[in-house]
Amino acid sequence: MRILRRVSQWTVFLIFVFLFLNTEYKDNDVLPYAVNFFLRLDPLMAGAATLAGRAVITLVWPALVLALLTVFLGRFFCGWACPLGAVIDAADATVFRKTKRGAAVPASWRRYKFLILFFLAASSLFTLQWAFLFDPISILIRTFTVSVYPAMNLVVNRIFDAFYSMPGPVPRFSEPVYGFLKSRFLAFEQPVFRTSAFVAILFLGILAAERYQRRFWCRNLCPLGGLLALMGRFGLFRRRITAEGCTRCGLCDSNCRMGAIGGDVAVTDHGECIECMDCQAVCPEEVIHFSGKEGRRPAAVDLTRRGVLASAVLGAVTVPFFRVEAHGKAPSPSLIRPPGALPEGEFLARCTRCGECMRVCIANGLQPTWFEAGIEGMWSPILAPRIGYCEYNCTLCGQVCPTGAIRRLPLPEKRKVKLGLAYVDRSRCLPWAGQSDCIVCEEHCPTWSKAIVLKEERTITPRGEWKMFKKPYIEEDLCVGCGICETKCPLTDRAAVLVTSRGETRSTGELAR
């Protein structure tokens, strides 16, 4: 069973990686796989988005299946199927297993995951959705999207660039390998994301906590683990001991990665037990079994009414403090949401900040926010046209969103959605400033009838001469705010064609209907 658990754990992780790598355009505007499956399986995100969004989200029905399985089988997901748990176990086995652990972490710390859970539940109930900060699936996908994959892509490309520059037969062997990787794993162009270093540091912090305690994150801080612990405390499948054969050697206790055994080794905290089978493997008398037979009641959850009430009240009272900063203030003109995004309040309530839409964006235009949408909107996706644009014939971001924060739009409808409007900064535009001809923005404009038109007019040059230049004008009725004009503008610093959220479709509530 222990070997089977490891096989299950790494099989699930490989499926996670497979779905992640296939979260991209594959010469077809319809993705062949449910690449957002793990997020839809997540009861924490499903519950938080449902509470905060005040709506039944049918996309997350797999989370109900996991919840029901947990009620019957216990907290098996954390030990058998959590991809972040697999990464943490790998870090423990390869880096921290033979190192001396730091100072003992008090057992009382495990209550924090429950307090975080009640905090998130209360804030979601009052429409402030913070679950993305602590949800393990969202953390892992976001980290892979904005940090791990771009870094890996850059390193692999640099290595093969070095091979290509080598004299002799090396390029002859390296180039076929590079071609294989490029066609199946590497990005067509190097992805770049804001906040990538910050996200990576937070993730490395989760792994580094193994230095102090095995599964530190899972034991003490993971609210999904806390939710599954409450659901699975009375699961039918649980750890049992044949009491008459037990010598109380304590090996099971010292090898338990979750600290679910303590004091009397015959008593198991079933809410903490992830059924990893480590205790069964090290038992010299072979008296530990995992079965559905009736056994001793689980230990009580280490919580007080005061702690639960305090965390829930704190989650509720923080809501107005984060909302007041945006009250009565006009949205930032740089806040350009993806096509199909719900009106801002609903969008932030449902958005998991997982990064799936950013990962699948063909032109790398979707980026995580810092504070353009306030603290409440941190890490939510916005279009950053100077980095990339919204492809006119693409509907992928709506396909991968696990909670419907970005609606899946048919292509004809998507082409009509206004993300914002472009305008020309005449003080910087080369033709308007009389410096040179430039028609790049008009050439790249994708709308059926060009939203950027050129009009030939006389303009005085910096040398004082009058010349004819083709100047760009924006047809606002046709412009959809895709941002390709700003992306392709040849000016190296700030573009001469800029896109803002002015005139966006979703602010009228049209998409919500």
C-alpha positions as CSV (number, residue, x, y, z in Angstrom):
1,M,0.0,0.0,0.0
2,R,2.9,2.4,0.7
3,I,4.3,1.7,-2.8
4,L,0.9,2.1,-4.3
5,R,0.5,5.5,-2.5
6,R,3.8,6.7,-4.0
7,V,2.8,5.5,-7.5
8,S,-0.6,7.3,-7.1
9,Q,1.1,10.4,-5.8
10,W,3.5,10.7,-8.7
11,T,1.1,9.6,-11.3
12,V,-1.2,12.4,-10.2
13,F,1.7,14.8,-10.3
14,L,2.6,13.7,-13.9
15,I,-1.0,14.2,-14.9
16,F,-0.8,17.7,-13.3
17,V,2.3,18.5,-15.4
18,F,0.7,17.0,-18.5
19,L,-2.3,19.2,-18.2
20,F,-0.1,22.2,-17.4
21,L,2.0,21.7,-20.5
22,N,-1.2,21.4,-22.6
23,T,-2.6,24.6,-21.3
24,E,-1.6,26.4,-24.5
25,Y,-2.6,26.9,-28.1
26,K,-2.2,23.7,-30.2
27,D,-3.2,24.9,-33.7
28,N,-6.9,24.6,-32.6
29,D,-8.9,27.2,-30.7
30,V,-10.6,24.4,-28.6
31,L,-8.4,22.8,-25.9
32,P,-8.7,18.9,-26.1
33,Y,-8.3,18.4,-22.3
34,A,-9.9,19.7,-19.2
35,V,-6.7,21.4,-18.2
36,N,-8.3,23.2,-15.2
37,F,-9.4,19.8,-13.7
38,F,-7.4,20.2,-10.5
39,L,-8.8,23.6,-9.7
40,R,-12.3,22.3,-10.3
41,L,-11.6,19.4,-8.0
42,D,-10.6,21.8,-5.2
43,P,-13.4,22.1,-2.5
44,L,-11.7,25.2,-0.9
45,M,-11.7,27.2,-4.1
46,A,-15.1,26.0,-5.0
47,G,-16.6,27.0,-1.7
48,A,-14.8,30.3,-1.6
49,A,-15.8,31.3,-5.1
50,T,-19.4,30.2,-4.5
51,L,-19.8,32.1,-1.3
52,A,-18.1,35.3,-2.6
53,G,-19.8,35.2,-6.0
54,R,-23.2,34.5,-4.5
55,A,-23.8,32.0,-7.3
56,V,-23.9,28.3,-7.9
57,I,-20.9,27.5,-10.1
58,T,-21.6,24.3,-12.0
59,L,-18.1,24.0,-13.3
60,V,-16.8,23.0,-9.9
61,W,-19.0,19.9,-9.5
62,P,-15.8,17.6,-9.2
63,A,-15.2,19.3,-5.9
64,L,-18.3,17.7,-4.5
65,V,-17.1,14.3,-5.5
66,L,-13.8,14.8,-3.6
67,A,-15.7,16.1,-0.6
68,L,-17.9,13.0,-0.5
69,L,-14.9,10.6,-1.0
70,T,-13.2,12.4,1.9
71,V,-16.2,11.9,4.2
72,F,-16.0,8.2,3.6
73,L,-12.3,7.6,3.1
74,G,-10.7,10.3,5.3
75,R,-8.1,12.8,4.3
76,F,-6.6,10.7,1.6
77,F,-6.2,13.5,-1.0
78,C,-3.3,15.1,0.9
79,G,-1.3,11.9,0.9
80,W,-2.3,10.3,-2.4
81,A,-3.4,12.9,-4.9
82,C,-2.2,16.5,-3.9
83,P,0.4,17.7,-6.5
84,L,1.8,20.2,-4.0
85,G,2.1,17.4,-1.4
86,A,4.1,15.4,-4.0
87,V,6.5,18.3,-4.5
88,I,6.9,18.9,-0.8
89,D,7.6,15.2,-0.2
90,A,10.2,15.2,-3.0
91,A,11.9,18.3,-1.4
92,D,11.9,16.5,1.9
93,A,13.4,13.3,0.5
94,T,16.1,14.9,-1.6
95,V,17.1,18.0,0.4
96,F,15.9,17.8,4.0
97,R,15.7,14.1,5.0
98,K,19.3,13.8,6.2
99,T,19.5,17.3,7.7
100,K,18.9,18.0,11.3
101,R,15.5,19.6,11.8
102,G,15.3,23.0,13.4
103,A,13.7,23.7,16.8
104,A,10.6,21.6,17.5
105,V,7.4,23.2,16.1
106,P,4.7,23.2,18.8
107,A,1.8,20.8,18.1
108,S,-0.6,23.7,18.8
109,W,0.4,25.3,15.5
110,R,-1.7,22.8,13.6
111,R,-4.8,24.8,14.7
112,Y,-3.7,27.7,12.5
113,K,-4.9,26.0,9.3
114,F,-8.4,25.8,10.8
115,L,-8.3,29.4,11.9
116,I,-7.1,30.4,8.4
117,L,-10.0,28.3,7.0
118,F,-12.6,30.1,9.2
119,F,-11.1,33.5,8.3
120,L,-11.4,32.7,4.6
121,A,-14.9,31.4,4.9
122,A,-16.1,34.5,6.8
123,S,-14.4,36.9,4.3
124,S,-15.9,35.0,1.4
125,L,-19.3,35.1,3.0
126,F,-19.0,38.9,2.8
127,T,-17.8,38.7,-0.8
128,L,-14.0,39.2,-0.2
129,Q,-12.3,36.1,-1.7
130,W,-8.8,35.6,-0.2
131,A,-8.6,31.8,-0.7
132,F,-6.1,32.2,-3.5
133,L,-3.4,33.3,-1.1
134,F,-3.4,29.9,0.7
135,D,-5.0,27.4,-1.6
136,P,-2.3,24.7,-2.6
137,I,-3.6,24.0,-6.1
138,S,-3.8,27.7,-7.0
139,I,-0.4,28.3,-5.5
140,L,1.2,25.5,-7.5
141,I,-0.3,26.4,-10.8
142,R,0.4,30.1,-10.3
143,T,4.1,29.3,-9.4
144,F,4.5,27.0,-12.4
145,T,2.9,29.6,-14.7
146,V,4.7,32.8,-13.8
147,S,8.0,31.5,-12.3
148,V,9.0,27.8,-12.9
149,Y,8.0,27.4,-16.6
150,P,9.4,30.8,-17.8
151,A,12.7,30.1,-15.9
152,M,13.0,26.6,-17.2
153,N,12.2,27.8,-20.8
154,L,14.9,30.4,-20.5
155,V,17.6,28.0,-19.1
156,V,16.9,25.3,-21.7
157,N,17.1,27.8,-24.6
158,R,20.4,29.3,-23.3
159,I,21.9,25.8,-23.0
160,F,21.0,24.9,-26.5
161,D,22.1,28.3,-27.8
162,A,25.5,27.5,-26.3
163,F,25.5,24.0,-28.0
164,Y,24.6,25.6,-31.3
165,S,27.6,27.9,-31.1
166,M,30.1,25.1,-30.4
167,P,32.4,24.0,-33.2
168,G,32.4,20.5,-34.4
169,P,29.6,17.9,-34.4
170,V,27.8,19.1,-31.2
171,P,25.1,21.1,-33.1
172,R,24.3,18.2,-35.3
173,F,23.2,16.2,-32.3
174,S,21.8,19.0,-30.1
175,E,19.5,20.5,-32.8
176,P,17.2,17.5,-33.2
177,V,16.8,17.3,-29.4
178,Y,16.1,21.0,-29.3
179,G,13.5,20.6,-32.1
180,F,11.8,17.9,-30.2
181,L,11.7,20.0,-27.0
182,K,10.5,23.0,-28.9
183,S,7.6,21.2,-30.5
184,R,6.4,19.6,-27.3
185,F,7.5,21.4,-24.2
186,L,9.1,24.8,-24.8
187,A,7.2,28.0,-25.5
188,F,7.1,29.5,-29.0
189,E,8.4,32.8,-27.5
190,Q,10.0,33.3,-24.1
191,P,7.1,34.1,-21.6
192,V,7.6,37.0,-19.2
193,F,5.5,37.7,-16.2
194,R,5.5,40.4,-13.6
195,T,5.7,39.3,-9.9
196,S,7.6,36.1,-11.0
197,A,10.4,36.5,-8.5
198,F,8.0,37.3,-5.6
199,V,5.8,34.3,-6.4
200,A,8.9,32.0,-6.6
201,I,10.2,33.3,-3.2
202,L,6.8,32.5,-1.6
203,F,6.9,29.0,-3.1
204,L,10.4,28.3,-2.0
205,G,9.4,29.4,1.5
206,I,6.8,26.6,1.6
207,L,9.5,24.1,0.6
208,A,12.1,25.6,3.0
209,A,9.7,25.1,5.9
210,E,10.5,21.4,5.6
211,R,13.8,22.3,7.3
212,Y,11.9,22.7,10.6
213,Q,9.1,20.1,10.3
214,R,8.0,17.4,7.8
215,R,4.9,18.6,5.9
216,F,5.1,21.9,7.8
217,W,2.7,23.6,5.3
218,C,0.2,20.7,5.3
219,R,0.2,20.4,9.1
220,N,0.0,24.0,10.1
221,L,-1.1,26.4,7.3
222,C,-3.0,24.7,4.5
223,P,-6.7,25.6,4.7
224,L,-7.6,23.0,2.1
225,G,-6.0,20.4,4.4
226,G,-8.0,21.9,7.3
227,L,-11.2,21.6,5.4
228,L,-10.5,18.0,4.4
229,A,-9.5,17.2,8.0
230,L,-12.9,18.3,9.2
231,M,-14.6,16.4,6.5
232,G,-12.6,13.2,7.0
233,R,-12.3,12.9,10.8
234,F,-14.9,10.1,10.9
235,G,-14.0,8.5,7.6
236,L,-14.5,4.7,7.5
237,F,-11.0,3.9,6.2
238,R,-8.6,4.6,9.0
239,R,-5.5,3.5,11.0
240,R,-6.0,0.6,13.4
241,I,-3.7,-1.1,15.9
242,T,-3.9,-4.7,17.2
243,A,-3.4,-3.7,20.8
244,E,-2.2,-7.0,22.2
245,G,0.7,-7.2,19.8
246,C,1.9,-3.6,20.1
247,T,5.1,-3.1,22.2
248,R,4.8,0.7,22.3
249,C,8.2,1.1,20.6
250,G,7.2,4.5,19.2
251,L,8.5,4.0,15.7
252,C,5.2,4.8,14.2
253,D,5.0,8.1,16.1
254,S,8.6,9.2,15.1
255,N,8.0,8.4,11.4
256,C,4.6,10.0,11.1
257,R,5.0,12.9,8.6
258,M,1.9,14.6,9.8
259,G,2.3,14.1,13.6
260,A,-1.1,12.4,13.7
261,I,0.1,10.0,16.4
262,G,1.1,11.2,19.8
263,G,1.1,10.0,23.4
264,D,-0.8,6.8,23.2
265,V,0.3,5.3,19.9
266,A,-3.0,3.5,19.6
267,V,-4.8,6.8,19.2
268,T,-4.8,8.5,15.8
269,D,-5.9,12.0,15.0
270,H,-7.8,11.0,11.9
271,G,-8.2,14.6,10.8
272,E,-4.4,14.9,10.5
273,C,-3.7,11.4,9.2
274,I,-3.2,11.5,5.4
275,E,-3.0,7.6,5.2
276,C,0.6,7.7,3.9
277,M,1.2,4.2,5.4
278,D,4.6,5.2,6.8
279,C,3.7,3.9,10.2
280,Q,2.6,0.6,8.9
281,A,5.9,0.2,6.9
282,V,8.1,0.7,10.0
283,C,6.1,-1.3,12.5
284,P,8.3,-4.3,13.6
285,E,5.4,-6.3,15.0
286,E,3.1,-5.6,11.9
287,V,0.2,-4.7,14.1
288,I,-0.8,-1.5,12.2
289,H,-3.5,-1.8,9.6
290,F,-5.7,0.5,7.5
291,S,-9.2,-0.8,7.2
292,G,-12.9,0.1,7.5
293,K,-13.4,-1.7,10.8
294,E,-14.7,0.2,13.7
295,G,-12.1,1.5,16.1
296,R,-11.3,4.1,18.7
297,R,-12.8,7.6,18.2
298,P,-10.5,10.2,16.8
299,A,-8.8,12.8,19.0
300,A,-10.7,16.1,19.4
301,V,-9.7,19.0,17.2
302,D,-7.4,21.4,19.0
303,L,-9.7,24.4,18.7
304,T,-11.5,26.7,21.1
305,R,-14.7,28.5,20.5
306,R,-12.9,31.8,21.2
307,G,-10.3,31.0,18.5
308,V,-12.9,30.0,15.9
309,L,-15.1,33.1,16.6
310,A,-12.1,35.4,16.6
311,S,-10.8,34.2,13.2
312,A,-14.3,34.4,11.7
313,V,-14.9,37.9,13.0
314,L,-11.5,39.0,11.8
315,G,-12.4,37.7,8.3
316,A,-15.6,39.6,8.3
317,V,-14.4,42.9,9.7
318,T,-11.4,43.2,7.3
319,V,-13.8,43.4,4.3
320,P,-14.7,47.1,4.6
321,F,-11.1,48.1,5.2
322,F,-10.0,46.6,1.8
323,R,-13.1,47.9,0.1
324,V,-13.0,51.5,1.3
325,E,-9.8,52.2,-0.7
326,A,-11.8,51.6,-3.9
327,H,-15.1,53.2,-2.8
328,G,-16.1,56.1,-5.0
329,K,-12.8,55.9,-7.0
330,A,-12.7,55.5,-10.7
331,P,-11.1,52.3,-12.0
332,S,-7.5,52.6,-13.1
333,P,-7.3,53.1,-16.8
334,S,-4.7,50.4,-17.0
335,L,-7.2,47.8,-15.6
336,I,-7.9,46.0,-18.8
337,R,-9.5,42.6,-18.0
338,P,-9.6,39.6,-20.3
339,P,-12.4,39.2,-22.8
340,G,-15.5,37.6,-21.2
341,A,-14.5,38.9,-17.7
342,L,-17.5,39.5,-15.4
343,P,-18.2,42.9,-13.9
344,E,-15.4,43.8,-11.5
345,G,-17.0,42.8,-8.2
346,E,-18.2,39.4,-9.5
347,F,-14.9,38.9,-11.3
348,L,-12.8,39.4,-8.1
349,A,-15.2,37.2,-6.1
350,R,-14.8,34.3,-8.5
351,C,-11.2,34.7,-9.7
352,T,-8.9,32.1,-8.2
353,R,-5.7,33.9,-9.3
354,C,-4.5,30.5,-10.5
355,G,-2.8,31.9,-13.6
356,E,-4.4,29.5,-16.1
357,C,-5.6,32.3,-18.3
358,M,-2.1,33.9,-18.2
359,R,-0.5,30.5,-19.1
360,V,-2.8,30.0,-22.1
361,C,-2.6,33.5,-23.5
362,I,-1.0,33.2,-26.9
363,A,0.7,36.6,-27.0
364,N,1.7,36.7,-23.3
365,G,-0.5,39.7,-22.8
366,L,-2.3,38.6,-19.6
367,Q,-0.3,39.5,-16.6
368,P,-0.8,39.3,-12.8
369,T,-1.6,42.6,-11.2
370,W,0.2,44.2,-8.3
371,F,-2.2,46.9,-6.9
372,E,-3.9,48.2,-10.1
373,A,-7.1,46.7,-8.7
374,G,-6.3,47.4,-5.0
375,I,-5.0,44.8,-2.6
376,E,-8.2,42.8,-3.1
377,G,-7.4,42.4,-6.8
378,M,-3.7,41.3,-6.3
379,W,-2.6,38.6,-8.8
380,S,-5.8,38.9,-10.8
381,P,-5.2,39.0,-14.6
382,I,-5.0,42.2,-16.6
383,L,-4.0,42.8,-20.2
384,A,-0.6,44.6,-20.4
385,P,-0.4,45.7,-24.0
386,R,3.2,46.8,-23.9
387,I,4.1,43.2,-23.1
388,G,1.6,41.3,-25.2
389,Y,-1.9,41.7,-26.8
390,C,-5.2,39.9,-26.9
391,E,-5.3,37.7,-30.1
392,Y,-8.4,38.6,-32.1
393,N,-9.2,35.0,-33.0
394,C,-8.5,33.4,-29.6
395,T,-11.0,32.3,-26.9
396,L,-8.7,30.2,-24.8
397,C,-8.8,32.2,-21.5
398,G,-12.5,31.6,-21.2
399,Q,-12.0,27.9,-21.7
400,V,-9.5,27.4,-18.9
401,C,-11.1,29.6,-16.2
402,P,-12.3,27.1,-13.5
403,T,-15.0,29.2,-11.9
404,G,-16.5,31.2,-14.8
405,A,-14.8,34.5,-13.7
406,I,-14.0,34.7,-17.4
407,R,-16.9,33.5,-19.5
408,R,-16.3,31.2,-22.4
409,L,-17.3,33.2,-25.4
410,P,-18.0,32.0,-29.0
411,L,-15.5,33.5,-31.4
412,P,-18.0,35.8,-33.1
413,E,-19.1,37.2,-29.8
414,K,-15.6,37.5,-28.5
415,R,-14.6,39.6,-31.5
416,K,-17.3,42.2,-30.6
417,V,-16.2,42.5,-26.9
418,K,-14.5,45.8,-26.1
419,L,-11.7,45.5,-23.7
420,G,-11.1,49.2,-23.9
421,L,-10.0,51.8,-26.5
422,A,-6.8,52.9,-28.1
423,Y,-5.7,56.4,-28.5
424,V,-2.7,58.0,-30.2
425,D,-0.2,60.1,-28.2
426,R,0.5,62.7,-30.9
427,S,3.5,64.1,-29.1
428,R,5.3,60.7,-29.6
429,C,3.8,59.2,-32.8
430,L,6.5,59.5,-35.5
431,P,4.2,60.7,-38.3
432,W,2.4,63.2,-36.0
433,A,5.7,64.5,-34.8
434,G,6.9,64.9,-38.4
435,Q,9.8,62.6,-37.9
436,S,9.2,59.7,-40.3
437,D,6.5,57.6,-41.9
438,C,5.2,54.7,-39.8
439,I,2.2,52.5,-40.5
440,V,2.9,49.6,-38.1
441,C,-0.2,50.1,-35.9
442,E,-2.5,50.2,-38.9
443,E,-0.9,47.1,-40.5
444,H,-1.4,45.0,-37.4
445,C,-5.0,46.1,-36.5
446,P,-7.0,42.9,-36.8
447,T,-10.6,44.1,-36.9
448,W,-12.7,43.3,-39.9
449,S,-12.7,47.0,-40.9
450,K,-9.6,48.7,-39.7
451,A,-10.0,50.5,-36.4
452,I,-6.9,52.5,-37.2
453,V,-7.1,54.5,-40.4
454,L,-4.3,56.5,-42.0
455,K,-4.9,60.0,-43.3
456,E,-2.3,61.8,-45.4
457,E,-1.7,65.3,-44.0
458,R,1.0,68.0,-44.2
459,T,3.2,68.3,-41.1
460,I,6.1,70.4,-40.3
461,T,9.3,68.4,-39.5
462,P,11.7,69.2,-36.7
463,R,13.9,70.9,-39.3
464,G,11.0,73.3,-40.2
465,E,10.1,71.7,-43.5
466,W,6.5,70.9,-44.5
467,K,6.1,67.2,-45.7
468,M,3.2,64.8,-46.2
469,F,2.8,62.0,-43.6
470,K,0.2,59.3,-43.1
471,K,-1.1,59.9,-39.7
472,P,-3.1,57.3,-37.7
473,Y,-6.6,58.0,-36.4
474,I,-8.6,55.7,-34.1
475,E,-12.1,54.7,-35.2
476,E,-13.6,54.2,-31.7
477,D,-16.7,52.4,-32.9
478,L,-14.5,49.7,-34.4
479,C,-11.7,49.5,-31.8
480,V,-11.9,46.5,-29.4
481,G,-8.9,47.4,-27.3
482,C,-7.0,44.3,-28.1
483,G,-3.7,46.1,-27.6
484,I,-1.8,44.8,-30.6
485,C,-1.1,48.4,-31.8
486,E,0.6,49.2,-28.5
487,T,2.5,46.0,-28.5
488,K,3.9,46.4,-32.0
489,C,4.6,50.2,-31.8
490,P,8.3,50.5,-32.7
491,L,9.1,53.0,-30.0
492,T,11.4,51.3,-27.6
493,D,10.1,52.8,-24.3
494,R,6.5,54.1,-24.0
495,A,4.4,53.4,-27.0
496,A,2.8,56.1,-29.1
497,V,-0.5,54.2,-29.3
498,L,-1.9,53.4,-25.9
499,V,-4.8,51.3,-24.8
500,T,-7.0,52.0,-21.7
501,S,-10.1,50.4,-20.2
502,R,-12.2,53.3,-21.4
503,G,-15.4,52.1,-23.1
504,E,-15.0,48.5,-22.0
505,T,-18.1,46.3,-22.6
506,R,-18.3,44.6,-19.3
507,S,-18.8,47.8,-17.4
508,T,-22.2,48.1,-19.0
509,G,-23.2,44.7,-17.7
510,E,-23.8,43.5,-21.2
511,L,-21.7,40.3,-20.7
512,A,-23.3,39.5,-17.3
513,R,-26.7,39.3,-19.1
